[in-house]
Amino acid sequence: MKHLLDVNVLLARLVATHQDHGKVSAWLAANPDIVLCPICELGFLRVSTLPKFGFPMAAARQALEAIAKQMKAERIADDLPALDSHPRTSAQVTDRYLADLAARHGLKLATLDAGINHPSAELIK
C-alpha cells in the first residue's frame, strides 16, 4: 500500500529532535512506498521554518528534497476540488482534504493525528 504523508509525519521524520522521530523513521523503513503532494510539502515548509523548529527556508527545502529522493517518493497533484471534501469544522479542513485526496488516488494518509476519523487515514503508532 502506498501512503500519502501528512505534514506531521514529514516533520517528525526530518526533525531529529521531534518526539516521534524514531517511531516515524521505523514506520517509514517498513513502509517505503510514499507519496507527497503540494499541500503536504508546503505545510512542511511553513511549519519547519517556524521559530519552534528553526529551519532556515533553504535547509527545509533541502531536507524535503533529500527525503523525496532517498525514498523515491511519488508526487501527486492536489487535484480534488476543495468543495468535494466535506469537513465539519475549520480544524478539519486540511486533514479531511488530505484523507479525501488519498482516497481519490487509492492511497492511505499516514498521520500522527489520532483525531482524523476517515477510512483512508492510517495512524502511525
N, C-alpha and C positions, 0 to 999 in steps of 0.2 A: 504494500500500500504506500502511495506517495502522500506526503504531508506538506501542507502549506504552513509555514512557520509564522506564528503570532509574533508581534513586536517583543513581548516579554520573553519569548524563547531566544530570539536573536540577542537581546540584551544580556540575558543570563549566560549565554554561550560566549559572548565576546567581551564581557567584563569579568575578568578573573576574580575579582573580589565580591562578585554577586553571590548571595546566599545559595542560589540554586545552580551555580556554575557546574559543579561536579555532577549533579543529577542530570542536568541537560546535556552535558558532554557525553555521559554514559548512554543516555537515551539516543542521542544522535549517532553514536557509534553503532548502535543496534538497529537504527532506522535511517539509513543513509540516503534514501530517495526523498530529497527535499525540493520544495518549490517555494519561490519567492514571487511577490507581486509588488507593484509600486507603492501601495499603501503601507505594506509591512516595511519596506525599505525606507520610505520617508518617515514613518513612525520611529524606526530605529535611529535614524539620523537626528531627528528632533529631540528624542529623549536622551540619547547618549551624549549629546553636547550640552545638556543642562549642567549647571554647576555641581549638582549632586554626583554626577559621573565624571564630568570634567574632560571628556574627549574634545580636543580641537576638531573642527569640522573635517580637516584633511585626514586626520587619524581615524575618525569614524568612517569616512568613506573608504579608506584603505582597508580597515578591518572588515567591513561589509563585503568589499570586492574579494578579499582573501578567502573568506569562508565560502562565498559563492563559487569561486574557482576550486578550492580544496574539495568541496563536497559535490562539485559538478551539478550545482543547483539548476533546475529548470526554472524558467521565468514565464509567468502567465500575465496576461493583461487584466486590468480591473474592468472587465467587460460586462459586469452585471449592472444594469441601471439602478441607481440608488433607490428609486421608488419600488423596485421589485423586492427589496429587503424590507422586513416589517418589524423593526424594534418596537418595544412597548414604552421605553424610556430613553431619554437623551444619553444616559450612561451606556446603553446597549447598542448605540448606532454603529460604531466601528466593529465591535465584536460580532454582532449579528451579521453585518455585511460580509466580514471575512469568512464566517461559517457558511453563509449562503453562497459566497463565491467558491469556496472549497467544494461544496456540494455540486454546484454547477459544473465543475471540472472533474468530478469523480474522485475528489481528494478528501482527506481529513484535515481539520485545522488543529495543529499541535499547539497546545497552550498550557500555561501555568495558572490560568484563571479558572478556578473551580466554579465560578458563577455563570459560566456560559452554558446555558441549557439548550443544546442544539444537537441533533443526531450526528452532525458532521464534526462536532468538537471532540477532541481526544485530550484528556488531561494527562500531562506528564507527571507521574508520581515518583 
